Amino acid sequence: MYSFKNDYSEGAHPRILEALINANLTQNDGYGLDGHSENARELIRKAVGQADADVHFISGGTQTNLLAIASALRPYQAAVCAHTGHINVHETGAIEGTGHKVLAIRSADGKLTPAMVDGCVREHTDEHMVQPKLVYISDSTEVGTVYTKEELAALYHYCRQHDLFLFLDGARLGAALTAKGNDLTLPDIAALTDMFYIGGTKNGALFGEALVILNPELKKDFRYMTKNRGAMLAKGFVAGIQFEELFSDDLYFELATHANEMAGILKEGIRALGYPFHSDSPTNQQFVILPDDLVAKLEEQYRFETSGKPDGSHTVIRLVTSWATPEKAVREFLDTLKKLTDPARM
């Protein structure tokens, strides 16, 4: 059964494995203070166009979100996000576990606007309520949509005006930046956020995310927070080597481009069969609305996640492609879907 459940089912791109093997018997300093990690930091600073950016390598997305948000907020402050946001839905209360409330705003497309954030800010009027202080967004979002440069700039400008931090979850940043129609670049994101992270786990690495901190106010003592929360890897060089390889050339973007291209083939083929989509995603996540009986038949041959029911007889399924998804698997899925489709629909 081929899996379209996620973009981290495979291990790592062969170049990364080769780099790890080549460095395997070389001794390195621990805790991310090695030469590989420092070189990776410099490569990322160059890629984002910020020579003074702080870069920290962290094992996974949830831990990165927890560290970034908890380090930025005072005890009485809260994070604002879309109701679909990862910190609100899929992190088991990790942010709340640090003592900070998540203020979720309904969003049809998974994105936030200044007006939406402003409504939340205005609702929290005094010291009897938590104080909104950090705005959390993701690109691509949990429903596969992406921010435009204009949208991100407007949100950043609002945050500057209202003394809020803007934090971008980049677990699937590669997919967003290589999506058809995207007009944002890494330097744009570095210029329009206080901190963001570059996801490796979902884009060809064995594991790891690179948190980039731009705002000087947020840089101080971050390594203390990392150690305090149990996130400082003794063998930090393992993450450093991976990002060193991803950013030594365009590998990071090549892998994301492939994932998006495979999803694009899926999208085109499914649309040709007449099935609607829950969101208009240009990235490697596709959310398709299918009849329940068809979903049951597909589950006999493929693995995928479901993402809610728009009505009593239909289910939204999520199909995710990765850097390693072969075109053959995509074409075979479309052939299967076509065979299972009622001819009357076509």
C-alpha positions in Angstrom: 0.0 0.0 0.0 1.6 3.2 -1.1 1.4 6.0 1.5 0.3 9.6 0.8 -0.1 10.2 4.6 2.8 12.6 5.0 6.1 14.0 3.6 8.4 12.3 6.2 7.7 8.6 5.5 11.1 8.2 3.9 14.4 8.5 5.6 16.6 11.2 3.9 17.9 12.2 0.6 20.9 10.1 -0.4 23.2 13.1 -0.5 22.5 13.7 3.2 23.1 10.1 4.1 26.3 10.2 2.2 27.4 13.4 4.0 26.6 11.7 7.3 28.6 8.6 6.4 31.6 10.6 5.3 31.6 12.5 8.5 30.8 9.5 10.7 34.2 8.9 12.2 35.3 12.5 12.4 35.2 13.9 16.0 33.1 17.0 16.6 32.4 19.3 19.4 28.9 18.8 21.0 25.8 20.8 21.5 25.9 22.5 18.0 29.2 24.2 18.6 31.0 22.1 15.8 32.3 23.3 12.5 29.5 21.7 10.5 26.8 23.5 12.4 28.7 26.8 12.2 29.1 26.4 8.4 25.4 25.5 8.1 24.5 28.6 10.0 26.6 30.8 7.7 25.0 29.2 4.7 21.6 29.9 6.1 22.5 33.5 7.0 23.7 34.0 3.4 20.5 32.4 2.0 18.2 34.6 4.1 20.3 37.7 3.6 20.8 38.5 7.3 24.4 38.3 8.4 23.5 38.9 12.1 20.7 36.3 12.2 20.9 33.7 15.0 20.4 30.2 13.8 19.5 27.3 16.1 19.1 23.6 15.0 16.2 21.9 16.8 15.0 18.3 16.5 11.4 18.8 15.3 8.6 21.3 14.6 6.6 21.0 17.9 9.8 21.5 20.0 10.8 24.5 17.8 7.4 26.1 18.2 7.4 25.4 22.0 10.9 26.9 22.4 10.3 29.9 20.2 7.0 30.9 21.7 7.8 30.2 25.3 11.1 32.2 25.1 9.3 35.2 23.5 6.4 35.5 26.0 6.0 36.7 29.5 3.9 34.5 31.8 0.7 36.5 31.2 1.0 36.7 27.4 -0.5 34.6 24.6 0.0 33.5 21.1 -2.6 34.3 18.3 -3.1 31.8 15.5 -5.6 30.6 12.9 -7.9 27.9 14.3 -6.2 25.4 12.0 -2.8 26.3 13.3 -0.5 23.5 14.3 0.0 24.9 17.8 -3.8 24.9 18.2 -4.6 21.5 16.7 -1.7 19.1 16.5 0.6 19.8 19.4 -1.2 18.2 22.3 -1.4 21.4 24.3 2.4 21.9 24.2 2.1 25.7 24.2 -0.5 25.7 27.0 1.9 23.3 28.8 4.4 26.1 29.0 1.8 28.3 30.7 0.7 30.3 27.6 -2.7 30.5 26.1 -3.3 30.0 22.4 -5.9 32.4 21.0 -7.4 30.8 17.9 -9.2 32.8 15.2 -11.5 31.2 12.6 -9.9 31.2 9.2 -11.4 29.8 6.0 -8.0 29.5 4.2 -5.7 28.9 7.2 -4.2 32.4 6.9 -4.4 35.4 9.2 -4.9 39.0 8.2 -4.3 42.2 10.2 -8.1 42.7 10.6 -8.4 39.2 12.1 -5.6 39.8 14.5 -6.9 43.3 15.4 -10.2 41.8 16.4 -8.5 39.5 18.8 -6.3 42.2 20.2 -9.3 44.5 20.8 -11.1 41.8 22.6 -8.3 41.6 25.2 -8.7 44.9 26.9 -7.0 44.8 30.3 -5.0 42.8 32.9 -7.9 40.5 33.7 -7.3 38.8 30.3 -4.2 37.3 28.7 -2.3 39.8 26.6 -1.9 38.9 22.9 1.9 39.3 22.2 2.9 36.9 19.5 1.2 36.1 16.1 1.9 32.6 14.9 1.5 31.8 11.2 2.7 29.0 9.0 3.8 28.9 5.3 2.6 26.8 3.8 -0.5 26.6 6.1 -2.0 23.4 7.5 -4.5 23.5 4.6 -1.8 23.9 1.9 -2.3 27.6 1.2 0.6 30.2 1.0 1.1 33.8 1.9 1.8 36.4 -0.7 4.5 39.0 0.0 1.8 41.7 0.3 -0.1 39.6 2.9 3.0 39.0 4.9 4.1 42.6 4.7 0.7 43.8 5.9 0.7 41.4 8.8 4.3 42.4 9.8 3.5 46.1 9.6 0.4 45.5 11.9 2.6 43.7 14.4 5.2 46.5 14.4 2.4 49.1 15.0 1.0 47.1 17.9 4.1 45.8 19.6 3.6 42.2 18.6 6.1 39.5 17.6 5.5 37.7 14.3 6.6 34.1 14.2 6.4 31.9 11.1 6.3 28.2 11.3 8.2 26.9 8.3 7.8 23.2 8.6 6.8 23.2 5.0 8.5 26.4 4.0 10.3 24.7 1.1 6.9 23.8 -0.4 5.6 27.3 0.0 8.6 29.0 -1.6 8.6 26.7 -4.6 4.8 26.7 -5.1 3.3 27.9 -8.3 2.4 31.6 -8.0 4.5 32.2 -4.8 6.2 35.6 -4.8 8.0 35.4 -1.4 11.7 34.6 -1.0 13.8 33.6 2.0 15.2 37.1 2.3 11.6 38.5 2.2 10.6 36.2 5.1 13.7 37.2 7.1 12.8 40.9 6.5 9.1 40.5 7.4 9.2 38.3 10.6 10.8 38.4 14.0 11.7 34.8 13.8 10.9 31.8 11.5 12.1 28.3 10.9 13.2 26.3 7.9 11.8 22.8 8.0 14.1 19.9 7.3 12.1 17.0 8.6 9.5 17.4 5.9 11.9 18.2 3.1 14.5 15.6 2.8 16.4 15.6 6.1 16.4 12.7 8.6 15.1 15.2 11.2 15.6 18.8 12.2 14.5 22.4 11.8 16.6 25.6 11.6 15.2 28.4 13.7 16.2 31.8 12.5 15.9 34.6 15.0 16.0 38.1 13.6 14.7 40.4 16.3 17.6 41.2 18.8 15.1 41.2 21.6 14.5 37.5 21.1 18.1 36.4 20.7 19.4 36.7 24.3 19.8 33.5 26.2 18.0 31.3 23.7 20.5 28.5 24.2 19.6 28.5 27.9 16.0 27.9 27.0 17.0 25.2 24.6 18.9 23.3 27.3 16.3 24.0 29.9 13.6 22.4 27.8 15.7 19.3 26.9 16.2 20.3 23.3 19.9 20.7 23.1 21.3 17.8 21.2 24.7 16.4 22.4 25.3 15.3 18.8 24.2 18.6 17.4 26.6 18.1 14.5 24.2 15.5 13.0 21.6 18.3 12.4 24.3 20.7 11.3 25.6 18.3 8.6 22.2 17.9 7.2 21.5 21.6 6.8 25.0 22.1 5.5 24.2 19.7 2.7 20.7 21.2 2.1 22.1 24.7 1.7 25.4 24.1 0.1 23.6 24.5 -3.2 19.9 24.5 -4.2 19.1 21.0 -2.9 16.6 22.3 -0.4 14.5 23.9 -3.1 15.0 21.1 -5.6 13.5 18.6 -3.2 10.5 20.9 -2.4 9.9 21.5 -6.1 9.7 17.8 -6.8 7.1 17.3 -4.0 5.0 20.2 -5.4 5.2 18.9 -9.0 4.0 15.5 -7.9 1.1 17.1 -6.0 0.3 19.2 -9.1 -0.1 16.0 -11.2 -2.4 14.7 -8.6 -4.4 17.9 -8.5 -4.8 18.1 -12.3 -5.8 14.4 -12.6 -8.3 14.6 -9.7 -9.9 17.8 -11.0 -10.2 16.2 -14.5 -12.3 13.5 -12.8 -14.7 16.1 -11.5 -13.9 15.9 -7.8 -13.8 19.2 -5.7 -11.1 20.3 -3.3 -11.5 21.5 0.2 -8.8 24.2 -0.3 -7.0 25.6 -3.3 -3.5 24.4 -2.5 -0.5 25.0 -4.8 1.7 22.9 -2.5 2.4 19.3 -1.7 -0.7 18.9 0.4 -4.0 18.3 -1.5 -7.3 18.1 0.2 -9.9 16.3 -1.9 -13.6 15.8 -1.2 -14.7 12.3 -2.1 -17.9 10.1 -1.5 -17.5 8.0 1.6 -17.8 4.7 -0.4 -15.0 5.7 -2.7 -12.8 6.7 0.3 -13.4 3.2 1.7 -12.3 1.6 -1.6 -9.2 3.7 -1.9 -8.2 2.8 1.7 -7.9 -0.8 0.6 -5.0 0.2 -1.7 -3.5 3.4 -0.3 -2.7 5.1 3.0 -3.8 8.7 3.6 -5.2 10.9 6.3 -8.8 12.1 6.4 -9.6 15.7 7.3 -13.2 16.0 8.3 -16.6 15.6 6.7 -18.2 18.4 4.8 -21.6 16.6 4.8 -23.0 13.2 5.8 -21.9 11.3 2.7 -18.5 12.9 1.8 -15.0 12.9 3.4 -12.0 15.2 2.9 -8.9 13.2 2.3 -5.4 14.6 2.5 -2.9 13.5 -0.1 0.7 14.5 0.7 3.7 14.1 -1.7 7.3 14.3 -0.8 10.8 14.8 -2.2 10.9 11.0 -2.7 7.4 10.5 -4.3 7.8 8.7 -7.6 5.7 9.9 -10.5 4.8 6.3 -11.1 3.0 6.1 -7.7 1.1 9.3 -8.5 0.0 8.0 -11.9 -1.1 4.7 -10.5 -3.2 6.4 -7.8 -5.0 8.5 -10.6 -5.6 5.3 -12.6 -7.1 3.6 -9.6 -9.3 6.6 -8.8 -10.5 6.7 -12.4 -11.4 3.0 -12.4 -13.3 3.4 -9.1 -15.1 6.5 -10.4 -18.7 6.1 -11.5 -18.8 6.5 -15.3 -21.8 8.7 -14.9 -19.7 11.3 -13.2 -17.4 11.7 -16.2 
